[in-house]
Amino acid sequence: MPRGRKKAITNPNEEIQVIDNKIAELQEQIADLKKQRKAAVSRADEAAKQQVVDAFVASGKTAEEFLASIAAE
């Protein structure tokens, strides 16, 4: 079923208000996406740290030996 045409806003003040509302909604979406990105970066950092710990444990070396072998590379 056709929904019909959207009524045109003839009052400039109403148009400004509609635009301001859209801007506010988009700013909220941006803030939410920034939070999601920060959480994803944090998870990636934690995964990288865990890989280093796993490599250290798997090496069977002491901390000094492990660090020396990394420095030698």
PDB file of N, CA, C and O in Angstrom:
ATOM      1  N   MET A   1       0.841  -1.179   0.000  1.00  0.00           N
ATOM      2  CA  MET A   1       0.000   0.000   0.000  1.00  0.00           C
ATOM      3  C   MET A   1       0.885   1.241   0.000  1.00  0.00           C
ATOM      4  O   MET A   1       1.870   1.311   0.735  1.00  0.00           O
ATOM      5  N   PRO A   2       0.534   2.202  -0.814  1.00  0.00           N
ATOM      6  CA  PRO A   2       1.296   3.452  -0.815  1.00  0.00           C
ATOM      7  C   PRO A   2       1.055   4.205   0.482  1.00  0.00           C
ATOM      8  O   PRO A   2      -0.047   4.231   1.030  1.00  0.00           O
ATOM      9  N   ARG A   3       2.106   4.800   0.934  1.00  0.00           N
ATOM     10  CA  ARG A   3       2.006   5.554   2.188  1.00  0.00           C
ATOM     11  C   ARG A   3       1.610   6.995   1.955  1.00  0.00           C
ATOM     12  O   ARG A   3       1.232   7.689   2.899  1.00  0.00           O
ATOM     13  N   GLY A   4       1.684   7.450   0.751  1.00  0.00           N
ATOM     14  CA  GLY A   4       1.372   8.846   0.480  1.00  0.00           C
ATOM     15  C   GLY A   4       2.622   9.685   0.559  1.00  0.00           C
ATOM     16  O   GLY A   4       3.693   9.209   0.934  1.00  0.00           O
ATOM     17  N   ARG A   5       2.471  10.903   0.209  1.00  0.00           N
ATOM     18  CA  ARG A   5       3.619  11.807   0.233  1.00  0.00           C
ATOM     19  C   ARG A   5       3.837  12.368   1.625  1.00  0.00           C
ATOM     20  O   ARG A   5       2.903  12.570   2.401  1.00  0.00           O
ATOM     21  N   LYS A   6       5.095  12.608   1.905  1.00  0.00           N
ATOM     22  CA  LYS A   6       5.451  13.239   3.168  1.00  0.00           C
ATOM     23  C   LYS A   6       5.143  14.722   3.042  1.00  0.00           C
ATOM     24  O   LYS A   6       5.475  15.351   2.037  1.00  0.00           O
ATOM     25  N   LYS A   7       4.512  15.269   4.058  1.00  0.00           N
ATOM     26  CA  LYS A   7       4.164  16.678   4.014  1.00  0.00           C
ATOM     27  C   LYS A   7       5.427  17.532   4.067  1.00  0.00           C
ATOM     28  O   LYS A   7       6.318  17.312   4.886  1.00  0.00           O
ATOM     29  N   ALA A   8       5.474  18.488   3.190  1.00  0.00           N
ATOM     30  CA  ALA A   8       6.615  19.398   3.164  1.00  0.00           C
ATOM     31  C   ALA A   8       6.511  20.370   4.331  1.00  0.00           C
ATOM     32  O   ALA A   8       5.430  20.847   4.675  1.00  0.00           O
ATOM     33  N   ILE A   9       7.639  20.642   4.915  1.00  0.00           N
ATOM     34  CA  ILE A   9       7.681  21.602   6.018  1.00  0.00           C
ATOM     35  C   ILE A   9       7.801  22.989   5.403  1.00  0.00           C
ATOM     36  O   ILE A   9       8.752  23.285   4.680  1.00  0.00           O
ATOM     37  N   THR A  10       6.836  23.819   5.700  1.00  0.00           N
ATOM     38  CA  THR A  10       6.841  25.154   5.112  1.00  0.00           C
ATOM     39  C   THR A  10       7.408  26.187   6.067  1.00  0.00           C
ATOM     40  O   THR A  10       7.836  27.259   5.639  1.00  0.00           O
ATOM     41  N   ASN A  11       7.417  25.886   7.327  1.00  0.00           N
ATOM     42  CA  ASN A  11       7.912  26.836   8.322  1.00  0.00           C
ATOM     43  C   ASN A  11       9.415  26.602   8.509  1.00  0.00           C
ATOM     44  O   ASN A  11       9.821  25.503   8.889  1.00  0.00           O
ATOM     45  N   PRO A  12      10.237  27.607   8.250  1.00  0.00           N
ATOM     46  CA  PRO A  12      11.697  27.438   8.402  1.00  0.00           C
ATOM     47  C   PRO A  12      12.108  27.048   9.816  1.00  0.00           C
ATOM     48  O   PRO A  12      13.069  26.300   9.992  1.00  0.00           O
ATOM     49  N   ASN A  13      11.402  27.539  10.816  1.00  0.00           N
ATOM     50  CA  ASN A  13      11.744  27.195  12.205  1.00  0.00           C
ATOM     51  C   ASN A  13      11.507  25.714  12.474  1.00  0.00           C
ATOM     52  O   ASN A  13      12.281  25.077  13.189  1.00  0.00           O
ATOM     53  N   GLU A  14      10.434  25.168  11.902  1.00  0.00           N
ATOM     54  CA  GLU A  14      10.166  23.744  12.049  1.00  0.00           C
ATOM     55  C   GLU A  14      11.242  22.929  11.342  1.00  0.00           C
ATOM     56  O   GLU A  14      11.691  21.900  11.848  1.00  0.00           O
ATOM     57  N   GLU A  15      11.647  23.397  10.172  1.00  0.00           N
ATOM     58  CA  GLU A  15      12.690  22.709   9.413  1.00  0.00           C
ATOM     59  C   GLU A  15      13.996  22.692  10.196  1.00  0.00           C
ATOM     60  O   GLU A  15      14.695  21.679  10.227  1.00  0.00           O
ATOM     61  N   ILE A  16      14.316  23.797  10.815  1.00  0.00           N
ATOM     62  CA  ILE A  16      15.532  23.883  11.641  1.00  0.00           C
ATOM     63  C   ILE A  16      15.444  22.906  12.800  1.00  0.00           C
ATOM     64  O   ILE A  16      16.425  22.236  13.124  1.00  0.00           O
ATOM     65  N   GLN A  17      14.275  22.817  13.429  1.00  0.00           N
ATOM     66  CA  GLN A  17      14.089  21.911  14.559  1.00  0.00           C
ATOM     67  C   GLN A  17      14.241  20.454  14.126  1.00  0.00           C
ATOM     68  O   GLN A  17      14.858  19.656  14.831  1.00  0.00           O
ATOM     69  N   VAL A  18      13.682  20.110  12.969  1.00  0.00           N
ATOM     70  CA  VAL A  18      13.803  18.746  12.454  1.00  0.00           C
ATOM     71  C   VAL A  18      15.267  18.411  12.188  1.00  0.00           C
ATOM     72  O   VAL A  18      15.735  17.325  12.530  1.00  0.00           O
ATOM     73  N   ILE A  19      15.976  19.337  11.584  1.00  0.00           N
ATOM     74  CA  ILE A  19      17.395  19.122  11.293  1.00  0.00           C
ATOM     75  C   ILE A  19      18.199  18.989  12.580  1.00  0.00           C
ATOM     76  O   ILE A  19      19.067  18.122  12.683  1.00  0.00           O
ATOM     77  N   ASP A  20      17.917  19.837  13.555  1.00  0.00           N
ATOM     78  CA  ASP A  20      18.610  19.756  14.846  1.00  0.00           C
ATOM     79  C   ASP A  20      18.365  18.405  15.512  1.00  0.00           C
ATOM     80  O   ASP A  20      19.276  17.832  16.110  1.00  0.00           O
ATOM     81  N   ASN A  21      17.130  17.893  15.411  1.00  0.00           N
ATOM     82  CA  ASN A  21      16.815  16.587  15.992  1.00  0.00           C
ATOM     83  C   ASN A  21      17.607  15.480  15.299  1.00  0.00           C
ATOM     84  O   ASN A  21      18.124  14.576  15.956  1.00  0.00           O
ATOM     85  N   LYS A  22      17.701  15.552  13.983  1.00  0.00           N
ATOM     86  CA  LYS A  22      18.470  14.555  13.245  1.00  0.00           C
ATOM     87  C   LYS A  22      19.944  14.604  13.637  1.00  0.00           C
ATOM     88  O   LYS A  22      20.587  13.566  13.797  1.00  0.00           O
ATOM     89  N   ILE A  23      20.471  15.813  13.790  1.00  0.00           N
ATOM     90  CA  ILE A  23      21.876  15.984  14.205  1.00  0.00           C
ATOM     91  C   ILE A  23      22.098  15.361  15.578  1.00  0.00           C
ATOM     92  O   ILE A  23      23.095  14.674  15.796  1.00  0.00           O
ATOM     93  N   ALA A  24      21.170  15.601  16.503  1.00  0.00           N
ATOM     94  CA  ALA A  24      21.302  15.052  17.857  1.00  0.00           C
ATOM     95  C   ALA A  24      21.285  13.522  17.822  1.00  0.00           C
ATOM     96  O   ALA A  24      22.062  12.872  18.521  1.00  0.00           O
ATOM     97  N   GLU A  25      20.397  12.951  17.005  1.00  0.00           N
ATOM     98  CA  GLU A  25      20.329  11.486  16.892  1.00  0.00           C
ATOM     99  C   GLU A  25      21.640  10.929  16.332  1.00  0.00           C
ATOM    100  O   GLU A  25      22.155   9.925  16.824  1.00  0.00           O
ATOM    101  N   LEU A  26      22.170  11.580  15.312  1.00  0.00           N
ATOM    102  CA  LEU A  26      23.412  11.106  14.711  1.00  0.00           C
ATOM    103  C   LEU A  26      24.588  11.243  15.670  1.00  0.00           C
ATOM    104  O   LEU A  26      25.483  10.397  15.681  1.00  0.00           O
ATOM    105  N   GLN A  27      24.591  12.299  16.471  1.00  0.00           N
ATOM    106  CA  GLN A  27      25.668  12.467  17.447  1.00  0.00           C
ATOM    107  C   GLN A  27      25.614  11.355  18.501  1.00  0.00           C
ATOM    108  O   GLN A  27      26.652  10.885  18.967  1.00  0.00           O
ATOM    109  N   GLU A  28      24.402  10.940  18.871  1.00  0.00           N
ATOM    110  CA  GLU A  28      24.275   9.828  19.811  1.00  0.00           C
ATOM    111  C   GLU A  28      24.796   8.539  19.182  1.00  0.00           C
ATOM    112  O   GLU A  28      25.471   7.750  19.843  1.00  0.00           O
ATOM    113  N   GLN A  29      24.482   8.328  17.907  1.00  0.00           N
ATOM    114  CA  GLN A  29      24.970   7.136  17.214  1.00  0.00           C
ATOM    115  C   GLN A  29      26.498   7.151  17.137  1.00  0.00           C
ATOM    116  O   GLN A  29      27.139   6.116  17.322  1.00  0.00           O
ATOM    117  N   ILE A  30      27.075   8.304  16.868  1.00  0.00           N
ATOM    118  CA  ILE A  30      28.529   8.424  16.792  1.00  0.00           C
ATOM    119  C   ILE A  30      29.156   8.110  18.144  1.00  0.00           C
ATOM    120  O   ILE A  30      30.154   7.393  18.216  1.00  0.00           O
ATOM    121  N   ALA A  31      28.580   8.638  19.206  1.00  0.00           N
ATOM    122  CA  ALA A  31      29.107   8.379  20.547  1.00  0.00           C
ATOM    123  C   ALA A  31      29.044   6.889  20.866  1.00  0.00           C
ATOM    124  O   ALA A  31      29.977   6.335  21.448  1.00  0.00           O
ATOM    125  N   ASP A  32      27.948   6.244  20.487  1.00  0.00           N
ATOM    126  CA  ASP A  32      27.807   4.811  20.729  1.00  0.00           C
ATOM    127  C   ASP A  32      28.843   4.026  19.926  1.00  0.00           C
ATOM    128  O   ASP A  32      29.452   3.092  20.446  1.00  0.00           O
ATOM    129  N   LEU A  33      29.042   4.396  18.677  1.00  0.00           N
ATOM    130  CA  LEU A  33      30.034   3.712  17.848  1.00  0.00           C
ATOM    131  C   LEU A  33      31.444   3.918  18.376  1.00  0.00           C
ATOM    132  O   LEU A  33      32.267   3.007  18.298  1.00  0.00           O
ATOM    133  N   LYS A  34      31.738   5.090  18.909  1.00  0.00           N
ATOM    134  CA  LYS A  34      33.065   5.332  19.493  1.00  0.00           C
ATOM    135  C   LYS A  34      33.288   4.433  20.703  1.00  0.00           C
ATOM    136  O   LYS A  34      34.391   3.924  20.905  1.00  0.00           O
ATOM    137  N   LYS A  35      32.236   4.235  21.516  1.00  0.00           N
ATOM    138  CA  LYS A  35      32.349   3.337  22.666  1.00  0.00           C
ATOM    139  C   LYS A  35      32.585   1.906  22.206  1.00  0.00           C
ATOM    140  O   LYS A  35      33.406   1.190  22.779  1.00  0.00           O
ATOM    141  N   GLN A  36      31.859   1.491  21.162  1.00  0.00           N
ATOM    142  CA  GLN A  36      32.035   0.140  20.637  1.00  0.00           C
ATOM    143  C   GLN A  36      33.445  -0.049  20.091  1.00  0.00           C
ATOM    144  O   GLN A  36      34.050  -1.103  20.284  1.00  0.00           O
ATOM    145  N   ARG A  37      33.969   0.968  19.409  1.00  0.00           N
ATOM    146  CA  ARG A  37      35.321   0.889  18.861  1.00  0.00           C
ATOM    147  C   ARG A  37      36.352   0.790  19.977  1.00  0.00           C
ATOM    148  O   ARG A  37      37.298   0.007  19.892  1.00  0.00           O
ATOM    149  N   LYS A  38      36.163   1.587  21.023  1.00  0.00           N
ATOM    150  CA  LYS A  38      37.092   1.565  22.151  1.00  0.00           C
ATOM    151  C   LYS A  38      37.101   0.179  22.807  1.00  0.00           C
ATOM    152  O   LYS A  38      38.160  -0.321  23.185  1.00  0.00           O
ATOM    153  N   ALA A  39      35.937  -0.432  22.941  1.00  0.00           N
ATOM    154  CA  ALA A  39      35.854  -1.771  23.524  1.00  0.00           C
ATOM    155  C   ALA A  39      36.534  -2.794  22.618  1.00  0.00           C
ATOM    156  O   ALA A  39      37.218  -3.694  23.106  1.00  0.00           O
ATOM    157  N   ALA A  40      36.354  -2.666  21.308  1.00  0.00           N
ATOM    158  CA  ALA A  40      36.987  -3.597  20.371  1.00  0.00           C
ATOM    159  C   ALA A  40      38.503  -3.462  20.401  1.00  0.00           C
ATOM    160  O   ALA A  40      39.213  -4.467  20.359  1.00  0.00           O
ATOM    161  N   VAL A  41      39.002  -2.244  20.472  1.00  0.00           N
ATOM    162  CA  VAL A  41      40.449  -2.016  20.555  1.00  0.00           C
ATOM    163  C   VAL A  41      40.989  -2.608  21.849  1.00  0.00           C
ATOM    164  O   VAL A  41      42.067  -3.201  21.865  1.00  0.00           O
ATOM    165  N   SER A  42      40.250  -2.448  22.917  1.00  0.00           N
ATOM    166  CA  SER A  42      40.669  -3.002  24.197  1.00  0.00           C
ATOM    167  C   SER A  42      40.750  -4.528  24.136  1.00  0.00           C
ATOM    168  O   SER A  42      41.695  -5.127  24.649  1.00  0.00           O
ATOM    169  N   ARG A  43      39.751  -5.150  23.504  1.00  0.00           N
ATOM    170  CA  ARG A  43      39.767  -6.611  23.366  1.00  0.00           C
ATOM    171  C   ARG A  43      40.947  -7.056  22.502  1.00  0.00           C
ATOM    172  O   ARG A  43      41.572  -8.075  22.792  1.00  0.00           O
ATOM    173  N   ALA A  44      41.252  -6.312  21.457  1.00  0.00           N
ATOM    174  CA  ALA A  44      42.377  -6.655  20.585  1.00  0.00           C
ATOM    175  C   ALA A  44      43.690  -6.546  21.354  1.00  0.00           C
ATOM    176  O   ALA A  44      44.567  -7.397  21.205  1.00  0.00           O
ATOM    177  N   ASP A  45      43.831  -5.509  22.174  1.00  0.00           N
ATOM    178  CA  ASP A  45      45.040  -5.350  22.986  1.00  0.00           C
ATOM    179  C   ASP A  45      45.192  -6.502  23.974  1.00  0.00           C
ATOM    180  O   ASP A  45      46.286  -7.033  24.167  1.00  0.00           O
ATOM    181  N   GLU A  46      44.086  -6.876  24.589  1.00  0.00           N
ATOM    182  CA  GLU A  46      44.137  -7.981  25.552  1.00  0.00           C
ATOM    183  C   GLU A  46      44.521  -9.282  24.854  1.00  0.00           C
ATOM    184  O   GLU A  46      45.274 -10.081  25.410  1.00  0.00           O
ATOM    185  N   ALA A  47      44.014  -9.503  23.649  1.00  0.00           N
ATOM    186  CA  ALA A  47      44.356 -10.714  22.903  1.00  0.00           C
ATOM    187  C   ALA A  47      45.841 -10.723  22.561  1.00  0.00           C
ATOM    188  O   ALA A  47      46.487 -11.768  22.637  1.00  0.00           O
ATOM    189  N   ALA A  48      46.387  -9.575  22.186  1.00  0.00           N
ATOM    190  CA  ALA A  48      47.811  -9.483  21.862  1.00  0.00           C
ATOM    191  C   ALA A  48      48.657  -9.755  23.110  1.00  0.00           C
ATOM    192  O   ALA A  48      49.673 -10.446  23.040  1.00  0.00           O
ATOM    193  N   LYS A  49      48.235  -9.214  24.235  1.00  0.00           N
ATOM    194  CA  LYS A  49      48.967  -9.456  25.485  1.00  0.00           C
ATOM    195  C   LYS A  49      48.934 -10.944  25.843  1.00  0.00           C
ATOM    196  O   LYS A  49      49.932 -11.507  26.294  1.00  0.00           O
ATOM    197  N   GLN A  50      47.784 -11.563  25.638  1.00  0.00           N
ATOM    198  CA  GLN A  50      47.653 -12.982  25.959  1.00  0.00           C
ATOM    199  C   GLN A  50      48.549 -13.830  25.069  1.00  0.00           C
ATOM    200  O   GLN A  50      49.086 -14.843  25.516  1.00  0.00           O
ATOM    201  N   GLN A  51      48.716 -13.424  23.808  1.00  0.00           N
ATOM    202  CA  GLN A  51      49.615 -14.151  22.915  1.00  0.00           C
ATOM    203  C   GLN A  51      51.052 -14.094  23.420  1.00  0.00           C
ATOM    204  O   GLN A  51      51.781 -15.083  23.342  1.00  0.00           O
ATOM    205  N   VAL A  52      51.451 -12.956  23.928  1.00  0.00           N
ATOM    206  CA  VAL A  52      52.815 -12.816  24.467  1.00  0.00           C
ATOM    207  C   VAL A  52      52.974 -13.710  25.688  1.00  0.00           C
ATOM    208  O   VAL A  52      53.985 -14.397  25.829  1.00  0.00           O
ATOM    209  N   VAL A  53      51.993 -13.704  26.560  1.00  0.00           N
ATOM    210  CA  VAL A  53      52.058 -14.545  27.759  1.00  0.00           C
ATOM    211  C   VAL A  53      52.107 -16.023  27.364  1.00  0.00           C
ATOM    212  O   VAL A  53      52.889 -16.792  27.923  1.00  0.00           O
ATOM    213  N   ASP A  54      51.274 -16.415  26.403  1.00  0.00           N
ATOM    214  CA  ASP A  54      51.260 -17.806  25.948  1.00  0.00           C
ATOM    215  C   ASP A  54      52.605 -18.208  25.348  1.00  0.00           C
ATOM    216  O   ASP A  54      53.087 -19.316  25.584  1.00  0.00           O
ATOM    217  N   ALA A  55      53.208 -17.311  24.576  1.00  0.00           N
ATOM    218  CA  ALA A  55      54.515 -17.598  23.983  1.00  0.00           C
ATOM    219  C   ALA A  55      55.571 -17.761  25.066  1.00  0.00           C
ATOM    220  O   ALA A  55      56.438 -18.629  24.974  1.00  0.00           O
ATOM    221  N   PHE A  56      55.491 -16.918  26.095  1.00  0.00           N
ATOM    222  CA  PHE A  56      56.444 -17.008  27.200  1.00  0.00           C
ATOM    223  C   PHE A  56      56.294 -18.338  27.929  1.00  0.00           C
ATOM    224  O   PHE A  56      57.287 -19.008  28.211  1.00  0.00           O
ATOM    225  N   VAL A  57      55.074 -18.719  28.232  1.00  0.00           N
ATOM    226  CA  VAL A  57      54.833 -19.965  28.956  1.00  0.00           C
ATOM    227  C   VAL A  57      55.263 -21.165  28.109  1.00  0.00           C
ATOM    228  O   VAL A  57      55.861 -22.111  28.620  1.00  0.00           O
ATOM    229  N   ALA A  58      54.951 -21.115  26.809  1.00  0.00           N
ATOM    230  CA  ALA A  58      55.303 -22.225  25.925  1.00  0.00           C
ATOM    231  C   ALA A  58      56.809 -22.367  25.737  1.00  0.00           C
ATOM    232  O   ALA A  58      57.303 -23.456  25.443  1.00  0.00           O
ATOM    233  N   SER A  59      57.535 -21.269  25.908  1.00  0.00           N
ATOM    234  CA  SER A  59      58.990 -21.328  25.704  1.00  0.00           C
ATOM    235  C   SER A  59      59.692 -22.105  26.808  1.00  0.00           C
ATOM    236  O   SER A  59      60.745 -22.699  26.574  1.00  0.00           O
ATOM    237  N   GLY A  60      59.131 -22.105  27.989  1.00  0.00           N
ATOM    238  CA  GLY A  60      59.749 -22.810  29.107  1.00  0.00           C
ATOM    239  C   GLY A  60      60.974 -22.101  29.651  1.00  0.00           C
ATOM    240  O   GLY A  60      61.689 -22.662  30.481  1.00  0.00           O
ATOM    241  N   LYS A  61      61.231 -20.891  29.208  1.00  0.00           N
ATOM    242  CA  LYS A  61      62.400 -20.136  29.644  1.00  0.00           C
ATOM    243  C   LYS A  61      62.039 -19.263  30.843  1.00  0.00           C
ATOM    244  O   LYS A  61      60.866 -19.041  31.144  1.00  0.00           O
ATOM    245  N   THR A  62      63.075 -18.778  31.514  1.00  0.00           N
ATOM    246  CA  THR A  62      62.839 -17.797  32.568  1.00  0.00           C
ATOM    247  C   THR A  62      62.519 -16.464  31.893  1.00  0.00           C
ATOM    248  O   THR A  62      62.705 -16.303  30.687  1.00  0.00           O
ATOM    249  N   ALA A  63      62.049 -15.538  32.671  1.00  0.00           N
ATOM    250  CA  ALA A  63      61.695 -14.234  32.117  1.00  0.00           C
ATOM    251  C   ALA A  63      62.913 -13.568  31.496  1.00  0.00           C
ATOM    252  O   ALA A  63      62.815 -12.975  30.422  1.00  0.00           O
ATOM    253  N   GLU A  64      64.072 -13.661  32.169  1.00  0.00           N
ATOM    254  CA  GLU A  64      65.285 -13.039  31.665  1.00  0.00           C
ATOM    255  C   GLU A  64      65.720 -13.683  30.338  1.00  0.00           C
ATOM    256  O   GLU A  64      66.111 -12.988  29.400  1.00  0.00           O
ATOM    257  N   GLU A  65      65.646 -15.019  30.277  1.00  0.00           N
ATOM    258  CA  GLU A  65      66.027 -15.719  29.051  1.00  0.00           C
ATOM    259  C   GLU A  65      65.077 -15.371  27.902  1.00  0.00           C
ATOM    260  O   GLU A  65      65.504 -15.171  26.765  1.00  0.00           O
ATOM    261  N   PHE A  66      63.808 -15.305  28.217  1.00  0.00           N
ATOM    262  CA  PHE A  66      62.803 -14.985  27.192  1.00  0.00           C
ATOM    263  C   PHE A  66      63.021 -13.568  26.649  1.00  0.00           C
ATOM    264  O   PHE A  66      62.990 -13.346  25.439  1.00  0.00           O
ATOM    265  N   LEU A  67      63.242 -12.613  27.563  1.00  0.00           N
ATOM    266  CA  LEU A  67      63.474 -11.233  27.139  1.00  0.00           C
ATOM    267  C   LEU A  67      64.772 -11.113  26.335  1.00  0.00           C
ATOM    268  O   LEU A  67      64.843 -10.359  25.365  1.00  0.00           O
ATOM    269  N   ALA A  68      65.796 -11.863  26.750  1.00  0.00           N
ATOM    270  CA  ALA A  68      67.068 -11.830  26.021  1.00  0.00           C
ATOM    271  C   ALA A  68      66.891 -12.403  24.616  1.00  0.00           C
ATOM    272  O   ALA A  68      67.477 -11.888  23.663  1.00  0.00           O
ATOM    273  N   SER A  69      66.097 -13.451  24.477  1.00  0.00           N
ATOM    274  CA  SER A  69      65.893 -14.035  23.153  1.00  0.00           C
ATOM    275  C   SER A  69      65.093 -13.080  22.263  1.00  0.00           C
ATOM    276  O   SER A  69      65.320 -13.021  21.054  1.00  0.00           O
ATOM    277  N   ILE A  70      64.185 -12.353  22.843  1.00  0.00           N
ATOM    278  CA  ILE A  70      63.426 -11.362  22.051  1.00  0.00           C
ATOM    279  C   ILE A  70      64.332 -10.208  21.638  1.00  0.00           C
ATOM    280  O   ILE A  70      64.275  -9.737  20.502  1.00  0.00           O
ATOM    281  N   ALA A  71      65.164  -9.761  22.569  1.00  0.00           N
ATOM    282  CA  ALA A  71      66.073  -8.651  22.263  1.00  0.00           C
ATOM    283  C   ALA A  71      67.093  -9.034  21.197  1.00  0.00           C
ATOM    284  O   ALA A  71      67.537  -8.184  20.426  1.00  0.00           O
ATOM    285  N   ALA A  72      67.460 -10.297  21.154  1.00  0.00           N
ATOM    286  CA  ALA A  72      68.457 -10.764  20.184  1.00  0.00           C
ATOM    287  C   ALA A  72      67.883 -10.783  18.774  1.00  0.00           C
ATOM    288  O   ALA A  72      68.634 -10.719  17.800  1.00  0.00           O
ATOM    289  N   GLU A  73      66.567 -10.871  18.653  1.00  0.00           N
ATOM    290  CA  GLU A  73      65.942 -10.929  17.317  1.00  0.00           C
ATOM    291  C   GLU A  73      65.873  -9.594  16.759  1.00  0.00           C
ATOM    292  O   GLU A  73      65.384  -9.416  15.643  1.00  0.00           O
TER     293      GLU A  73
END
